[in-house]
Amino acid sequence: MASDRCCTFLEILLAIVLPPLGVFLHYGCCSMEFCICLLLTILGYLPGIIYAIYVLVATQPDRYYSRGYSEPLV
């Protein structure tokens, strides 16, 4: 459990420094979240950071899929 929190903390730190990198570590290269974050970061650094932190904190699908839930808790 502490390891999961540590990984989330590191992903958020990386998302502040370079937003697509934090999203890439969580979702992978070819995910829709990564593409949106990359586009927002190219258009403006601040929207990329805001989106990356939102995706990493508010929607964590791997936490809920193991329990049988199909939608993230927002």
PyMOL commands that place a pseudoatom at each C-alpha (Angstrom):
pseudoatom trace, name=CA, resn=MET, resi=1, chain=A, elem=C, hetatm=0, pos=[0.000, 0.000, 0.000]
pseudoatom trace, name=CA, resn=ALA, resi=2, chain=A, elem=C, hetatm=0, pos=[2.802, 2.419, 0.819]
pseudoatom trace, name=CA, resn=SER, resi=3, chain=A, elem=C, hetatm=0, pos=[4.531, 1.458, -2.407]
pseudoatom trace, name=CA, resn=ASP, resi=4, chain=A, elem=C, hetatm=0, pos=[1.402, 2.424, -4.364]
pseudoatom trace, name=CA, resn=ARG, resi=5, chain=A, elem=C, hetatm=0, pos=[1.349, 5.836, -2.688]
pseudoatom trace, name=CA, resn=CYS, resi=6, chain=A, elem=C, hetatm=0, pos=[5.051, 6.300, -3.353]
pseudoatom trace, name=CA, resn=CYS, resi=7, chain=A, elem=C, hetatm=0, pos=[4.594, 5.531, -7.049]
pseudoatom trace, name=CA, resn=THR, resi=8, chain=A, elem=C, hetatm=0, pos=[1.685, 7.958, -7.273]
pseudoatom trace, name=CA, resn=PHE, resi=9, chain=A, elem=C, hetatm=0, pos=[3.757, 10.640, -5.549]
pseudoatom trace, name=CA, resn=LEU, resi=10, chain=A, elem=C, hetatm=0, pos=[6.645, 10.138, -7.986]
pseudoatom trace, name=CA, resn=GLU, resi=11, chain=A, elem=C, hetatm=0, pos=[4.279, 10.200, -10.957]
pseudoatom trace, name=CA, resn=ILE, resi=12, chain=A, elem=C, hetatm=0, pos=[2.827, 13.503, -9.738]
pseudoatom trace, name=CA, resn=LEU, resi=13, chain=A, elem=C, hetatm=0, pos=[6.308, 14.996, -9.283]
pseudoatom trace, name=CA, resn=LEU, resi=14, chain=A, elem=C, hetatm=0, pos=[7.249, 13.935, -12.791]
pseudoatom trace, name=CA, resn=ALA, resi=15, chain=A, elem=C, hetatm=0, pos=[3.947, 15.307, -14.085]
pseudoatom trace, name=CA, resn=ILE, resi=16, chain=A, elem=C, hetatm=0, pos=[4.847, 18.707, -12.659]
pseudoatom trace, name=CA, resn=VAL, resi=17, chain=A, elem=C, hetatm=0, pos=[8.304, 18.689, -14.256]
pseudoatom trace, name=CA, resn=LEU, resi=18, chain=A, elem=C, hetatm=0, pos=[7.300, 17.082, -17.572]
pseudoatom trace, name=CA, resn=PRO, resi=19, chain=A, elem=C, hetatm=0, pos=[3.570, 16.293, -17.747]
pseudoatom trace, name=CA, resn=PRO, resi=20, chain=A, elem=C, hetatm=0, pos=[3.582, 13.604, -20.481]
pseudoatom trace, name=CA, resn=LEU, resi=21, chain=A, elem=C, hetatm=0, pos=[6.257, 11.632, -18.635]
pseudoatom trace, name=CA, resn=GLY, resi=22, chain=A, elem=C, hetatm=0, pos=[4.119, 11.179, -15.518]
pseudoatom trace, name=CA, resn=VAL, resi=23, chain=A, elem=C, hetatm=0, pos=[1.126, 10.105, -17.589]
pseudoatom trace, name=CA, resn=PHE, resi=24, chain=A, elem=C, hetatm=0, pos=[3.323, 7.805, -19.699]
pseudoatom trace, name=CA, resn=LEU, resi=25, chain=A, elem=C, hetatm=0, pos=[4.569, 5.975, -16.610]
pseudoatom trace, name=CA, resn=HIS, resi=26, chain=A, elem=C, hetatm=0, pos=[1.027, 5.385, -15.417]
pseudoatom trace, name=CA, resn=TYR, resi=27, chain=A, elem=C, hetatm=0, pos=[-0.869, 4.630, -18.662]
pseudoatom trace, name=CA, resn=GLY, resi=28, chain=A, elem=C, hetatm=0, pos=[1.747, 3.819, -21.311]
pseudoatom trace, name=CA, resn=CYS, resi=29, chain=A, elem=C, hetatm=0, pos=[2.668, 5.351, -24.640]
pseudoatom trace, name=CA, resn=CYS, resi=30, chain=A, elem=C, hetatm=0, pos=[-0.335, 4.655, -26.836]
pseudoatom trace, name=CA, resn=SER, resi=31, chain=A, elem=C, hetatm=0, pos=[-3.112, 5.588, -24.431]
pseudoatom trace, name=CA, resn=MET, resi=32, chain=A, elem=C, hetatm=0, pos=[-5.619, 8.367, -25.010]
pseudoatom trace, name=CA, resn=GLU, resi=33, chain=A, elem=C, hetatm=0, pos=[-4.591, 10.052, -21.742]
pseudoatom trace, name=CA, resn=PHE, resi=34, chain=A, elem=C, hetatm=0, pos=[-0.975, 10.284, -22.895]
pseudoatom trace, name=CA, resn=CYS, resi=35, chain=A, elem=C, hetatm=0, pos=[-1.938, 11.726, -26.293]
pseudoatom trace, name=CA, resn=ILE, resi=36, chain=A, elem=C, hetatm=0, pos=[-4.196, 14.361, -24.727]
pseudoatom trace, name=CA, resn=CYS, resi=37, chain=A, elem=C, hetatm=0, pos=[-1.519, 15.301, -22.201]
pseudoatom trace, name=CA, resn=LEU, resi=38, chain=A, elem=C, hetatm=0, pos=[1.118, 15.571, -24.923]
pseudoatom trace, name=CA, resn=LEU, resi=39, chain=A, elem=C, hetatm=0, pos=[-1.128, 17.791, -27.036]
pseudoatom trace, name=CA, resn=LEU, resi=40, chain=A, elem=C, hetatm=0, pos=[-2.001, 20.038, -24.093]
pseudoatom trace, name=CA, resn=THR, resi=41, chain=A, elem=C, hetatm=0, pos=[1.667, 20.318, -23.118]
pseudoatom trace, name=CA, resn=ILE, resi=42, chain=A, elem=C, hetatm=0, pos=[2.591, 21.330, -26.666]
pseudoatom trace, name=CA, resn=LEU, resi=43, chain=A, elem=C, hetatm=0, pos=[-0.187, 23.934, -26.703]
pseudoatom trace, name=CA, resn=GLY, resi=44, chain=A, elem=C, hetatm=0, pos=[0.699, 25.221, -23.245]
pseudoatom trace, name=CA, resn=TYR, resi=45, chain=A, elem=C, hetatm=0, pos=[2.738, 23.960, -20.331]
pseudoatom trace, name=CA, resn=LEU, resi=46, chain=A, elem=C, hetatm=0, pos=[0.211, 24.831, -17.600]
pseudoatom trace, name=CA, resn=PRO, resi=47, chain=A, elem=C, hetatm=0, pos=[-2.779, 23.019, -19.200]
pseudoatom trace, name=CA, resn=GLY, resi=48, chain=A, elem=C, hetatm=0, pos=[-0.562, 19.949, -19.591]
pseudoatom trace, name=CA, resn=ILE, resi=49, chain=A, elem=C, hetatm=0, pos=[0.324, 20.006, -15.892]
pseudoatom trace, name=CA, resn=ILE, resi=50, chain=A, elem=C, hetatm=0, pos=[-3.281, 20.481, -14.813]
pseudoatom trace, name=CA, resn=TYR, resi=51, chain=A, elem=C, hetatm=0, pos=[-4.515, 17.630, -17.013]
pseudoatom trace, name=CA, resn=ALA, resi=52, chain=A, elem=C, hetatm=0, pos=[-1.700, 15.295, -15.973]
pseudoatom trace, name=CA, resn=ILE, resi=53, chain=A, elem=C, hetatm=0, pos=[-2.335, 15.823, -12.267]
pseudoatom trace, name=CA, resn=TYR, resi=54, chain=A, elem=C, hetatm=0, pos=[-6.076, 15.400, -12.779]
pseudoatom trace, name=CA, resn=VAL, resi=55, chain=A, elem=C, hetatm=0, pos=[-5.604, 12.136, -14.674]
pseudoatom trace, name=CA, resn=LEU, resi=56, chain=A, elem=C, hetatm=0, pos=[-3.163, 10.745, -12.123]
pseudoatom trace, name=CA, resn=VAL, resi=57, chain=A, elem=C, hetatm=0, pos=[-5.124, 11.712, -9.018]
pseudoatom trace, name=CA, resn=ALA, resi=58, chain=A, elem=C, hetatm=0, pos=[-8.824, 11.755, -9.928]
pseudoatom trace, name=CA, resn=THR, resi=59, chain=A, elem=C, hetatm=0, pos=[-9.001, 8.759, -12.253]
pseudoatom trace, name=CA, resn=GLN, resi=60, chain=A, elem=C, hetatm=0, pos=[-7.095, 5.664, -11.227]
pseudoatom trace, name=CA, resn=PRO, resi=61, chain=A, elem=C, hetatm=0, pos=[-8.753, 2.827, -13.134]
pseudoatom trace, name=CA, resn=ASP, resi=62, chain=A, elem=C, hetatm=0, pos=[-6.338, 0.090, -12.053]
pseudoatom trace, name=CA, resn=ARG, resi=63, chain=A, elem=C, hetatm=0, pos=[-7.448, 0.573, -8.431]
pseudoatom trace, name=CA, resn=TYR, resi=64, chain=A, elem=C, hetatm=0, pos=[-11.094, -0.098, -9.281]
pseudoatom trace, name=CA, resn=TYR, resi=65, chain=A, elem=C, hetatm=0, pos=[-10.873, -2.714, -12.025]
pseudoatom trace, name=CA, resn=SER, resi=66, chain=A, elem=C, hetatm=0, pos=[-9.469, -5.250, -9.585]
pseudoatom trace, name=CA, resn=ARG, resi=67, chain=A, elem=C, hetatm=0, pos=[-12.559, -4.810, -7.393]
pseudoatom trace, name=CA, resn=GLY, resi=68, chain=A, elem=C, hetatm=0, pos=[-14.978, -5.259, -10.271]
pseudoatom trace, name=CA, resn=TYR, resi=69, chain=A, elem=C, hetatm=0, pos=[-15.912, -1.611, -10.774]
pseudoatom trace, name=CA, resn=SER, resi=70, chain=A, elem=C, hetatm=0, pos=[-16.019, -0.481, -14.366]
pseudoatom trace, name=CA, resn=GLU, resi=71, chain=A, elem=C, hetatm=0, pos=[-15.995, 3.310, -13.900]
pseudoatom trace, name=CA, resn=PRO, resi=72, chain=A, elem=C, hetatm=0, pos=[-13.448, 5.433, -11.987]
pseudoatom trace, name=CA, resn=LEU, resi=73, chain=A, elem=C, hetatm=0, pos=[-14.604, 7.224, -8.875]
pseudoatom trace, name=CA, resn=VAL, resi=74, chain=A, elem=C, hetatm=0, pos=[-14.501, 10.980, -9.513]
for i in range(1, 74): cmd.bond("trace and resi %d" % i, "trace and resi %d" % (i + 1))
show_as sticks, trace
zoom trace
